[in-house]
Structure formats: C-alpha cells, structure tokens
C-alpha cells in the first residue's frame, strides 16, 4: 500500500524521533509500566505508523464497505442507512412474567426480542422433572410446552419483529414450538424472522449445556439448517457463538479462531448432507463478545469478517456474495461486570457497546448494571437500552462507515488477529478437526489457562479493575434488585399437570413413536418434532425420546 522509498523515509524519521524526542521525553516522564498489552495479552506498541502496514494491500485487505472481503462492513452505507437491531436478552420466571418484560422493552424502543431460557429448559427438562429441582426461572424463562410458548409471545407481533432464542441442545424443539405458536395465530412459517443459537460445539468447548453426543447433535443442527433453507427464508437457523467461549475465559484471539473453526465445521457437515453452499450459507449468523479492550475488540470483528469471506469464497466455493457475509450479533461482556460499585458497569457497557458499533455489528445487547447481583430490574434494563439509543442518536459515530478504518493501530491489530487465528486453525486441523480437538481437551485446557492468567492478573493488581482492586469503596449497595415471584414455579407445575390431563394422550404417543422411529433412521427430524409439538408433547418428553435413541454426552476426564 505504501511506496518503498517513502517507507524508508518514514523509518529514518522514526529513528530520529526516537533519539531526539522520545528519549528525552522518557527521561523526564518514564512510562507507567514496562509492558503494555491488550486484555488478551497481545503486546501493544508505543506508536503505530505506515511501517506496521508495510505489506498491507488496500484493495486486498480492506476494500470498501459492502464489497469483498467486507473488512470495512457488510453494507455500503452501514448505519447511515439502518441502525443495528437493539435486541435486549431477557427472560425469567414464568412465561407471563417474561411476556410482560418483552412488552416493556418494545414500548421503550427495543427493535428485536432475545429470549433467555432457564437451565432446565436448556437441558431439555420439564419444570416438574426431578432434575430441574431448584432451578426454575433463575437464569431465564421456563418453557416446557407449546402452551408456555404461546403465553410467552401472546400479543407480540412475531411477523413484524425478529426474535433470537439462546437455546442449543434442544434448539430444534424450542424452534418448533415458536413456529407452531405462530401457526396457531395464522402466521405462516415463511413470515417468521429471527435466530436460534443452535451451536452445540461451543457447548462442548465452553458453556456445557449439552444433551446428546456430538454426531447426533450435528445431525439435528443440519436438519434445522436444511429445514430453514426450505421453509423459513428469513430465519437464521444457527448463531455460531464466540460469546460463551469468551465468557469462559478465552482471549480475543481464541474467541475469534474457535468460533470460526466451529462455523467451518457446520458448513462442512451441511456439505456432507448434500446441501448446496449457496442454499444455506447466507442464513448462517454469528454471536460475539464485546470485552473491555476497545481497539482489540474492534479489530476482532473486522478480522472475523475478512477471514470468513475468504474461506466461504475460496475454500468452499460459494458464488453468491451474500454467502460470504459474516453477520453477527454482539453482547457486552458479562464477565467484566462487577458486584462492587455496580453503577460503574454502566460505563463499562457503554464503551463495550461503542466498540461493537465501531466494529460493524448487526445487532446488539447491552448488559444491565445489576447483572453481577441478580437478573436485571426494569430500571436497569431500560438504562442499558438507553445506552444503545444514546450511541445511535447523540454521538455521531453512525455518520461515517468504518470511521476507524485506516488507523495504523486498528489495521495492525486486525492483521495480527487474523494471523493468530490462522495459526490456531492449523493446530485444530493437526488434531483432526474441531470434534477430535474437543475430545482431546484442546479447547478446554487452552481456555482454562487463559482464564487463570487473566484472574491472576486481577488478583495481583497487575490488571486494574476499578472498584475491585483499585478505587475501592465501602459504600452499601444502593440499587434495587429484581425479585422473582416465589409462586411462579407452583403455577408452572399446575399448568403442566393440566396440559397433560387435557391433551390427546394417544396423539402424543403416536407423535413421539414416529419421532423415535425417524431418529433411528436418517430422515430430517424437524417435521416429526413439529408434529409432536402440535400434539402438545412437552419439551422433556421429546428430548427423552431422542435421548433414548442418541444417548447422552459425558465429557471425558481431561486432567
């Protein structure tokens, strides 16, 4: 990108600056520490110049917004044309309570819903299952049947807004409930827009809410991708997630590389099924973390788009430019929220959200200041939503496309993250791919080591966290916290009992038996799951049927 003679002139000028300006300046005012690194441990130079981009090719590596390799954004006008979707992650207690929260958010300007499910639901258990004891509604809403899904979205225009659902092991079942709930209201499936997370590989790597072993889990995911391509053209049947990988303690580089490696694995599974790459690739979506190192996070998103575009076009032969797009949702980093001085989290979240916007996200969730202490209150979640709205309406950062593009620091970090990601891809390939690497504990050990290093830095105050190891205060907590209705679980159990009494039990048995037989073969299971949901078979009953065929995953001992 730069003329060799000009680069040499800059090199000589830089050497002169170091002798004549920098050296005396350091004598007068030494730097605060010997080493400056990103949150992920990547060294950060004192100064970046064109010398750091000597091998950079503008057209090859940056290009223009809306054009390959999409480093500068997916759309030619980005937020000048349309703002990102403001999608607040929400759900707790009963379907009625969560429905009220969704209505509240929509009334205050949210433009898309995002559903959090409780742990029994994430593991495919009904609320009244003994395995669910004590976990009802604590980290999300309980959904045990179509009846719950109908209540959850009662009165909400699901044909006019998009809905994201963070569900993985039983994703096909929860998706079927959403489809059928809309169907009962006269809304055809082709009119529905949204996303199911449906990313089981990152569960084995980081979050651990799996049900079935990897191979049948991959089969279910390909079933949903195939079904979505055929019947739900506006739906993203998977959101390949780095968020939970980062929350488990991964670095930005690991989040980037592991997430894209998972994505390649899903693409290859679909190709083995016989699907045409351009029939499904444009509906794949991604989900990234927005951590605290401002420039590293921006560079991560830009590198992700470039790596994915090149792989889809050059490795997998996608011809449709939409298939080259890496579309992603971002959530601010829950792991950075502190219980100490929780008001400080408002500032953290604002800066993390700003990084996501400057990195070109398509949708965004901003965490609430109280989430290190409890599920968010209405006051806290409204302030988190207002944070996005202030960024969008008051800061001016949406006026220009990729305003940090061309920054020597940002471009150098983008290149470095891409290089490191490619190195990790080679390590994974040497182990035989993502699933063999999971079985050998490659990801789990690497994340554990990164998490330990990060925590040690905080414990020893090498990494300063305001309110935790510096600028501490003994003031009592002043913010209100959400309290879940203690009678909610009782009402949920009563509703389940009534459902089982009033439904057609013979129809449920027939649907579950048909699903069991199909699971033993090789057919796409989505039509059978939909039939079971229409008969009001519960989540637990459907997952128990599939467990009987597929078995359950048990993580091997790694240490």
C-alpha positions as CSV (number, residue, x, y, z in Angstrom):
1,X,0.0,0.0,0.0
2,X,3.0,2.3,0.5
3,X,5.9,3.2,-1.7
4,X,9.2,1.5,-0.6
5,X,11.1,4.8,-0.8
6,X,8.5,6.6,1.3
7,X,8.6,3.8,3.9
8,X,12.3,4.2,4.1
9,X,11.9,7.9,4.7
10,X,9.4,7.2,7.5
11,X,11.8,4.6,9.0
12,X,14.6,7.2,9.2
13,X,12.3,9.9,10.5
14,X,11.1,7.5,13.2
15,X,14.6,6.7,14.3
16,X,15.3,10.4,14.5
17,X,12.1,11.0,16.5
18,X,13.2,8.2,19.0
19,X,16.6,9.8,19.5
20,X,15.6,13.5,19.6
21,X,12.1,13.5,21.0
22,X,11.2,10.2,22.6
23,X,14.4,9.5,24.6
24,X,14.5,12.9,26.3
25,X,10.7,12.6,27.0
26,X,11.2,9.2,28.7
27,X,13.9,10.7,30.9
28,X,11.6,13.4,32.1
29,X,8.5,11.2,32.4
30,X,9.0,7.4,32.3
31,X,6.1,5.3,31.1
32,X,3.8,3.9,33.7
33,X,4.9,0.3,33.2
34,X,7.4,-1.8,31.3
35,X,4.9,-3.6,29.1
36,X,1.6,-2.6,27.6
37,X,-0.6,-5.5,26.4
38,X,-4.2,-6.0,25.4
39,X,-6.7,-7.8,27.6
40,X,-5.7,-10.9,25.7
41,X,-2.0,-10.4,26.4
42,X,-1.1,-9.2,22.9
43,X,1.7,-6.6,23.0
44,X,0.8,-3.1,22.1
45,X,3.5,-0.9,20.6
46,X,4.1,2.6,21.7
47,X,3.3,4.0,18.3
48,X,1.9,2.7,15.0
49,X,3.0,4.1,11.7
50,X,2.8,3.0,8.0
51,X,5.8,0.8,8.8
52,X,3.5,-1.5,10.6
53,X,1.4,-1.9,7.5
54,X,4.3,-2.3,5.0
55,X,2.8,-5.4,3.4
56,X,-0.8,-4.1,3.5
57,X,-2.7,-4.1,0.3
58,X,-5.7,-1.7,0.5
59,X,-7.9,-3.5,-2.1
60,X,-7.0,-7.0,-0.9
61,X,-7.1,-6.4,2.8
62,X,-9.6,-3.5,3.3
63,X,-11.5,-2.8,0.2
64,X,-14.8,-0.9,0.5
65,X,-17.9,-1.3,2.7
66,X,-20.3,-3.8,1.2
67,X,-17.6,-5.3,-1.0
68,X,-15.3,-8.3,-0.6
69,X,-13.6,-9.0,1.8
70,X,-16.0,-6.9,3.9
71,X,-13.3,-5.8,6.4
72,X,-15.0,-2.4,6.5
73,X,-18.5,-3.6,6.9
74,X,-21.2,-5.7,5.2
75,X,-23.3,-2.8,3.8
76,X,-22.1,0.2,1.7
77,X,-23.8,2.7,3.9
78,X,-23.9,0.8,7.2
79,X,-25.7,2.8,9.9
80,X,-26.3,5.8,7.7
81,X,-29.0,3.6,6.1
82,X,-30.2,1.5,9.0
83,X,-29.2,1.2,12.7
84,X,-28.3,-2.1,14.2
85,X,-31.1,-4.1,15.8
86,X,-31.4,-3.3,19.5
87,X,-32.1,-6.7,21.0
88,X,-32.1,-7.0,24.8
89,X,-31.5,-10.5,26.2
90,X,-34.4,-11.1,28.6
91,X,-36.4,-13.8,30.3
92,X,-37.0,-15.1,33.8
93,X,-39.6,-16.9,35.9
94,X,-42.8,-17.8,34.1
95,X,-43.8,-17.2,30.5
96,X,-46.3,-14.5,31.8
97,X,-43.5,-12.6,33.6
98,X,-41.2,-12.7,30.6
99,X,-44.0,-11.6,28.3
100,X,-44.6,-8.6,30.4
101,X,-40.8,-7.7,30.2
102,X,-40.9,-8.1,26.4
103,X,-43.8,-5.7,26.1
104,X,-41.9,-3.3,28.4
105,X,-38.8,-3.4,26.2
106,X,-40.8,-3.0,23.0
107,X,-42.6,0.0,24.4
108,X,-39.2,1.6,25.3
109,X,-37.8,1.3,21.8
110,X,-36.3,-2.2,21.5
111,X,-36.4,-3.4,17.9
112,X,-35.9,-7.1,18.3
113,X,-36.5,-9.7,21.1
114,X,-33.9,-12.1,22.6
115,X,-35.1,-14.9,24.8
116,X,-33.1,-16.3,27.8
117,X,-34.2,-19.7,29.0
118,X,-33.7,-21.3,32.4
119,X,-31.3,-24.2,32.9
120,X,-33.9,-27.0,32.9
121,X,-35.1,-25.8,29.5
122,X,-31.5,-25.5,28.2
123,X,-31.0,-29.2,29.2
124,X,-34.3,-30.4,27.8
125,X,-36.1,-31.0,31.1
126,X,-39.7,-30.0,32.0
127,X,-40.1,-27.8,35.1
128,X,-41.5,-30.7,37.1
129,X,-38.7,-33.1,36.3
130,X,-36.7,-34.1,39.4
131,X,-33.5,-33.0,37.6
132,X,-35.0,-29.4,37.4
133,X,-35.4,-29.1,41.2
134,X,-34.4,-25.6,42.4
135,X,-33.6,-24.1,39.0
136,X,-36.9,-22.8,37.9
137,X,-36.7,-19.4,36.1
138,X,-33.5,-18.3,37.7
139,X,-31.4,-17.6,34.6
140,X,-34.2,-17.3,32.1
141,X,-37.8,-18.2,31.3
142,X,-39.1,-21.8,31.8
143,X,-40.6,-23.2,28.6
144,X,-41.9,-26.8,28.9
145,X,-44.5,-26.9,26.2
146,X,-46.2,-25.2,23.3
147,X,-48.6,-23.7,25.9
148,X,-45.7,-21.9,27.5
149,X,-44.5,-20.6,24.1
150,X,-48.0,-19.4,23.3
151,X,-48.1,-17.5,26.5
152,X,-44.6,-16.1,26.1
153,X,-45.4,-14.4,22.8
154,X,-49.0,-13.6,23.5
155,X,-49.9,-10.3,21.8
156,X,-46.4,-9.8,20.4
157,X,-46.2,-9.3,16.6
158,X,-43.8,-12.1,15.7
159,X,-44.4,-11.5,12.0
160,X,-43.2,-7.9,12.3
161,X,-40.2,-8.2,14.7
162,X,-37.4,-10.7,14.8
163,X,-36.8,-13.0,17.8
164,X,-33.5,-14.5,18.9
165,X,-33.5,-17.6,21.2
166,X,-30.5,-18.6,23.1
167,X,-31.0,-22.4,23.1
168,X,-28.7,-25.1,22.0
169,X,-29.2,-28.8,23.0
170,X,-33.0,-28.7,22.5
171,X,-32.9,-25.9,19.9
172,X,-34.9,-27.8,17.3
173,X,-37.7,-28.4,19.8
174,X,-37.9,-24.8,21.0
175,X,-37.8,-23.6,17.4
176,X,-40.7,-25.9,16.6
177,X,-42.7,-24.5,19.5
178,X,-42.1,-21.0,18.2
179,X,-43.2,-22.0,14.7
180,X,-46.3,-23.8,15.8
181,X,-47.3,-21.0,18.3
182,X,-47.2,-18.6,15.3
183,X,-49.0,-21.1,13.1
184,X,-51.9,-21.2,15.7
185,X,-52.2,-17.4,15.2
186,X,-52.4,-17.8,11.4
187,X,-48.8,-16.6,10.8
188,X,-47.1,-18.9,8.3
189,X,-43.5,-20.0,9.0
190,X,-42.1,-18.3,5.9
191,X,-43.2,-14.9,7.5
192,X,-41.1,-15.5,10.7
193,X,-37.7,-13.8,11.1
194,X,-35.2,-14.5,13.8
195,X,-32.4,-16.7,15.1
196,X,-31.9,-19.8,17.2
197,X,-28.5,-20.2,18.7
198,X,-28.3,-23.9,18.0
199,X,-24.5,-24.0,18.4
200,X,-23.7,-27.2,20.2
201,X,-19.9,-27.2,19.5
202,X,-19.3,-24.2,21.7
203,X,-21.3,-26.0,24.5
204,X,-18.8,-28.8,24.5
205,X,-16.0,-26.2,24.4
206,X,-17.2,-23.7,27.0
207,X,-20.8,-23.5,28.3
208,X,-21.5,-27.2,28.9
209,X,-25.3,-27.2,28.4
210,X,-25.4,-30.2,26.0
211,X,-27.7,-33.1,25.8
212,X,-26.6,-35.5,23.1
213,X,-23.2,-36.6,21.8
214,X,-21.6,-34.6,19.0
215,X,-22.6,-36.7,16.0
216,X,-26.4,-36.8,16.6
217,X,-26.2,-33.2,17.7
218,X,-24.6,-32.2,14.4
219,X,-27.3,-34.2,12.6
220,X,-30.0,-32.1,14.4
221,X,-28.3,-28.9,13.5
222,X,-28.0,-29.8,9.9
223,X,-31.7,-30.8,10.0
224,X,-32.6,-27.3,11.2
225,X,-30.4,-25.6,8.6
226,X,-31.9,-27.7,5.8
227,X,-35.4,-27.1,7.0
228,X,-34.9,-23.4,7.4
229,X,-33.4,-23.1,3.9
230,X,-36.5,-24.8,2.5
231,X,-39.3,-23.2,4.6
232,X,-38.1,-20.1,6.6
233,X,-36.1,-17.9,4.3
234,X,-36.0,-15.0,6.9
235,X,-34.7,-17.2,9.7
236,X,-31.1,-17.8,10.9
237,X,-31.1,-21.5,12.0
238,X,-27.8,-21.1,13.8
239,X,-25.9,-18.4,15.6
240,X,-22.3,-19.6,15.9
241,X,-21.3,-18.2,19.2
242,X,-18.0,-16.9,20.5
243,X,-19.7,-15.1,23.3
244,X,-19.7,-18.0,25.7
245,X,-16.2,-19.1,24.7
246,X,-15.0,-15.6,25.8
247,X,-17.1,-15.6,29.0
248,X,-15.4,-18.9,29.9
249,X,-12.0,-17.1,29.9
250,X,-10.8,-17.3,26.3
251,X,-8.7,-14.5,24.8
252,X,-10.0,-12.4,21.9
253,X,-7.8,-14.4,19.5
254,X,-9.2,-17.7,20.9
255,X,-12.8,-16.4,20.7
256,X,-12.2,-15.4,17.1
257,X,-10.5,-18.6,16.0
258,X,-12.6,-21.1,17.9
259,X,-15.8,-19.5,16.7
260,X,-14.9,-19.5,13.1
261,X,-13.5,-23.1,13.3
262,X,-16.9,-24.2,14.7
263,X,-18.5,-22.4,11.7
264,X,-16.3,-24.2,9.2
265,X,-17.3,-27.5,10.9
266,X,-21.1,-26.7,10.5
267,X,-20.5,-25.7,6.8
268,X,-18.7,-29.0,6.1
269,X,-21.4,-31.0,7.9
270,X,-24.1,-29.4,5.6
271,X,-22.0,-30.1,2.5
272,X,-21.7,-33.7,3.5
273,X,-25.5,-33.8,3.7
274,X,-25.5,-32.7,0.1
275,X,-26.7,-29.2,0.6
276,X,-25.6,-26.6,-1.9
277,X,-23.4,-24.0,-0.2
278,X,-25.4,-21.1,-1.5
279,X,-28.7,-22.6,-0.3
280,X,-27.8,-22.2,3.3
281,X,-24.6,-20.1,3.9
282,X,-26.3,-16.7,3.7
283,X,-28.5,-17.6,6.7
284,X,-25.6,-18.6,9.0
285,X,-25.1,-16.0,11.7
286,X,-22.6,-15.3,14.5
287,X,-22.5,-14.0,18.0
288,X,-19.5,-12.3,19.5
289,X,-18.5,-10.8,22.9
290,X,-17.7,-7.1,23.4
291,X,-15.0,-7.1,26.0
292,X,-13.2,-4.2,27.6
293,X,-10.1,-3.7,25.3
294,X,-11.6,-1.2,23.0
295,X,-9.3,-1.4,19.9
296,X,-8.7,-5.2,20.2
297,X,-12.5,-5.8,20.1
298,X,-13.0,-3.6,17.0
299,X,-10.1,-5.4,15.2
300,X,-11.6,-8.8,16.2
301,X,-14.8,-8.1,14.4
302,X,-13.1,-6.7,11.3
303,X,-10.7,-9.8,11.1
304,X,-13.7,-12.1,11.5
305,X,-15.5,-10.7,8.5
306,X,-12.4,-10.9,6.4
307,X,-11.4,-14.5,7.4
308,X,-15.0,-15.8,6.8
309,X,-15.4,-14.1,3.5
310,X,-12.2,-15.5,2.1
311,X,-13.0,-19.0,3.4
312,X,-16.5,-19.1,2.0
313,X,-15.5,-17.8,-1.4
314,X,-12.1,-19.5,-1.8
315,X,-12.3,-22.7,0.3
316,X,-16.0,-23.6,0.0
317,X,-16.7,-22.2,-3.4
318,X,-19.8,-20.0,-2.5
319,X,-20.8,-17.9,-5.5
320,X,-23.5,-15.7,-4.0
321,X,-21.8,-12.7,-2.4
322,X,-24.4,-12.9,0.4
323,X,-22.9,-16.3,1.3
324,X,-19.6,-14.5,2.0
325,X,-21.1,-12.3,4.7
326,X,-20.3,-12.8,8.4
327,X,-23.4,-11.3,10.0
328,X,-23.1,-11.0,13.8
329,X,-24.9,-10.1,17.0
330,X,-22.9,-8.7,19.9
331,X,-23.4,-8.7,23.6
332,X,-21.3,-6.7,26.1
333,X,-19.1,-8.8,28.4
334,X,-21.0,-10.2,31.3
335,X,-17.7,-11.4,32.8
336,X,-16.5,-7.9,33.2
337,X,-19.5,-6.8,35.3
338,X,-18.6,-6.2,39.0
339,X,-20.8,-6.6,42.1
340,X,-18.7,-3.9,43.7
341,X,-19.8,-0.4,42.7
342,X,-22.3,-1.8,40.2
343,X,-23.0,1.7,38.8
344,X,-19.6,1.6,37.2
345,X,-20.9,-1.2,34.9
346,X,-22.9,1.5,33.1
347,X,-19.7,3.0,31.9
348,X,-18.1,-0.4,31.0
349,X,-21.1,-1.4,29.0
350,X,-21.3,1.9,27.1
351,X,-17.6,1.6,26.0
352,X,-18.0,-2.1,25.1
353,X,-21.2,-1.3,23.1
354,X,-19.4,1.6,21.3
355,X,-16.6,-0.9,20.3
356,X,-19.3,-3.2,18.8
357,X,-20.8,-0.4,16.8
358,X,-17.5,0.8,15.5
359,X,-16.7,-2.8,14.6
360,X,-19.9,-3.0,12.5
361,X,-22.3,-5.3,14.4
362,X,-25.7,-6.1,13.0
363,X,-27.5,-6.3,16.4
364,X,-26.5,-5.5,20.0
365,X,-27.4,-6.4,23.5
366,X,-26.2,-4.2,26.4
367,X,-25.9,-5.7,29.8
368,X,-27.6,-4.1,32.8
369,X,-25.6,-2.7,35.6
370,X,-27.1,-5.1,38.2
371,X,-26.4,-8.4,36.4
372,X,-23.5,-9.4,38.7
373,X,-26.0,-9.4,41.5
374,X,-29.3,-10.5,40.0
375,X,-31.4,-10.7,36.9
376,X,-31.9,-7.1,35.7
377,X,-34.6,-4.9,37.1
378,X,-36.8,-2.8,34.7
379,X,-34.9,0.3,35.7
380,X,-31.5,-1.2,34.9
381,X,-32.6,-2.8,31.6
382,X,-34.2,0.5,30.5
383,X,-30.9,2.3,31.1
384,X,-29.0,-0.4,29.2
385,X,-31.3,0.1,26.3
386,X,-30.9,3.8,26.5
387,X,-27.2,3.4,26.3
388,X,-27.6,2.0,22.8
389,X,-30.0,4.7,21.8
390,X,-27.6,7.4,23.0
391,X,-24.8,5.9,21.0
392,X,-27.1,5.8,17.9
393,X,-28.6,9.2,18.3
394,X,-26.1,11.5,20.0
395,X,-22.5,10.5,19.4
396,X,-22.1,10.9,15.7
397,X,-20.3,7.6,15.3
398,X,-23.0,6.3,12.9
399,X,-22.4,9.1,10.4
400,X,-19.4,7.5,8.7
401,X,-18.8,3.9,7.6
402,X,-15.9,2.2,9.5
403,X,-14.6,5.5,10.9
404,X,-11.5,3.8,12.4
405,X,-10.6,2.1,9.1
406,X,-7.1,3.1,8.1
407,X,-6.0,3.6,11.7
408,X,-2.4,2.2,11.9
409,X,-3.2,0.7,15.3
410,X,-6.6,-0.8,14.2
411,X,-5.3,-2.2,10.9
412,X,-2.2,-3.7,12.6
413,X,-4.3,-5.3,15.3
414,X,-6.7,-6.7,12.6
415,X,-3.8,-8.2,10.7
416,X,-2.3,-9.7,13.9
417,X,-5.6,-11.2,15.0
418,X,-6.1,-12.8,11.6
419,X,-2.5,-14.2,11.6
420,X,-3.0,-15.7,15.1
421,X,-6.4,-17.2,14.1
422,X,-4.8,-18.9,11.1
423,X,-2.2,-20.3,13.4
424,X,-4.9,-21.8,15.7
425,X,-6.8,-23.2,12.7
426,X,-3.6,-25.1,11.8
427,X,-3.4,-26.5,15.3
428,X,-7.0,-27.7,15.2
429,X,-6.5,-29.2,11.8
430,X,-3.5,-31.1,13.1
431,X,-5.7,-32.7,15.8
432,X,-8.2,-33.9,13.1
433,X,-10.7,-31.1,13.4
434,X,-13.0,-29.5,16.0
435,X,-14.7,-32.6,17.4
436,X,-11.4,-34.6,17.8
437,X,-9.9,-31.5,19.4
438,X,-12.9,-31.3,21.9
439,X,-12.5,-35.0,22.7
440,X,-8.8,-34.4,23.5
441,X,-9.5,-31.4,25.6
442,X,-7.6,-29.0,23.4
443,X,-10.1,-26.1,23.7
444,X,-10.9,-26.7,27.3
445,X,-7.3,-26.6,28.5
446,X,-6.4,-23.5,26.5
447,X,-9.4,-21.6,27.8
448,X,-8.6,-22.7,31.4
449,X,-5.1,-21.5,31.0
450,X,-6.2,-18.1,29.6
451,X,-8.8,-17.7,32.4
452,X,-6.3,-18.5,35.1
453,X,-3.8,-15.9,33.7
454,X,-6.5,-13.2,33.5
455,X,-7.7,-13.9,37.0
456,X,-4.2,-13.9,38.4
457,X,-3.6,-10.5,36.8
458,X,-6.6,-9.1,38.6
459,X,-5.7,-10.8,41.9
460,X,-2.2,-9.4,41.9
461,X,-3.5,-6.0,40.6
462,X,-1.3,-6.2,37.5
463,X,-4.6,-5.7,35.7
464,X,-6.6,-2.9,37.4
465,X,-10.3,-3.2,37.7
466,X,-12.0,-0.1,39.1
467,X,-13.9,-0.7,42.3
468,X,-12.4,-4.2,42.7
469,X,-8.6,-3.8,43.2
470,X,-8.3,-0.1,42.9
471,X,-10.5,3.0,43.8
472,X,-12.4,0.8,46.2
473,X,-15.3,2.0,48.3
474,X,-17.1,0.6,51.3
475,X,-20.5,2.2,50.5
476,X,-23.5,0.0,50.8
477,X,-25.4,-1.2,47.7
478,X,-27.9,1.5,46.6
479,X,-29.6,0.0,43.5
480,X,-32.9,-2.0,43.6
481,X,-32.7,-5.7,42.6
482,X,-35.3,-7.8,40.9
483,X,-37.2,-10.4,42.9
484,X,-38.8,-13.4,41.2
485,X,-42.3,-14.3,42.2
486,X,-41.9,-17.3,44.5
487,X,-45.3,-18.7,43.4
488,X,-44.3,-18.8,39.8
489,X,-42.9,-22.4,39.9
490,X,-46.1,-23.6,41.6
491,X,-48.2,-22.1,38.8
492,X,-45.9,-23.6,36.1
493,X,-46.3,-27.1,37.6
494,X,-50.0,-26.7,37.8
495,X,-50.2,-25.7,34.1
496,X,-48.1,-28.7,33.1
497,X,-50.3,-31.1,35.1
498,X,-53.4,-29.5,33.5
499,X,-51.9,-29.8,30.0
500,X,-51.2,-33.5,30.5
501,X,-54.7,-34.1,31.6
502,X,-56.4,-32.2,28.8
503,X,-54.4,-33.1,25.7
504,X,-55.0,-36.1,23.5
505,X,-52.6,-38.6,25.0
506,X,-53.0,-41.1,22.2
507,X,-51.9,-38.4,19.7
508,X,-48.9,-37.6,21.8
509,X,-47.8,-41.2,21.9
510,X,-48.2,-41.6,18.2
511,X,-46.1,-38.5,17.5
512,X,-43.4,-39.5,19.9
513,X,-43.2,-43.0,18.5
514,X,-43.0,-41.6,14.9
515,X,-40.1,-39.3,16.1
516,X,-38.3,-42.2,17.7
517,X,-38.5,-44.3,14.5
518,X,-37.3,-41.4,12.4
519,X,-34.4,-40.7,14.8
520,X,-33.3,-44.3,14.2
521,X,-33.1,-43.6,10.5
522,X,-31.7,-40.7,8.6
523,X,-34.7,-38.5,7.8
524,X,-34.8,-34.8,8.6
525,X,-36.3,-34.8,12.1
526,X,-37.9,-31.3,12.0
527,X,-41.3,-32.4,10.6
528,X,-41.6,-35.1,13.3
529,X,-40.6,-32.7,16.0
530,X,-43.2,-30.2,14.7
531,X,-45.9,-32.9,14.8
532,X,-45.0,-33.8,18.4
533,X,-45.2,-30.1,19.4
534,X,-48.6,-29.7,17.7
535,X,-49.9,-32.6,19.8
536,X,-48.6,-30.8,22.9
537,X,-45.9,-33.2,23.7
538,X,-43.6,-31.5,26.3
539,X,-40.0,-30.5,25.9
540,X,-39.0,-33.2,28.3
541,X,-40.9,-35.9,26.6
542,X,-39.5,-35.0,23.1
543,X,-35.9,-34.8,24.5
544,X,-36.4,-38.1,26.4
545,X,-37.4,-39.8,23.2
546,X,-34.3,-38.5,21.4
547,X,-32.1,-39.4,24.4
548,X,-33.4,-43.0,24.1
549,X,-32.0,-43.1,20.5
550,X,-29.0,-40.9,20.7
551,X,-27.9,-41.3,24.3
552,X,-26.4,-38.5,26.4
553,X,-23.0,-36.9,26.2
554,X,-20.5,-37.4,29.0
555,X,-17.4,-35.2,28.9
556,X,-14.2,-37.2,29.2
557,X,-11.9,-36.5,32.1
558,X,-9.3,-34.0,30.9
559,X,-7.0,-33.7,33.9
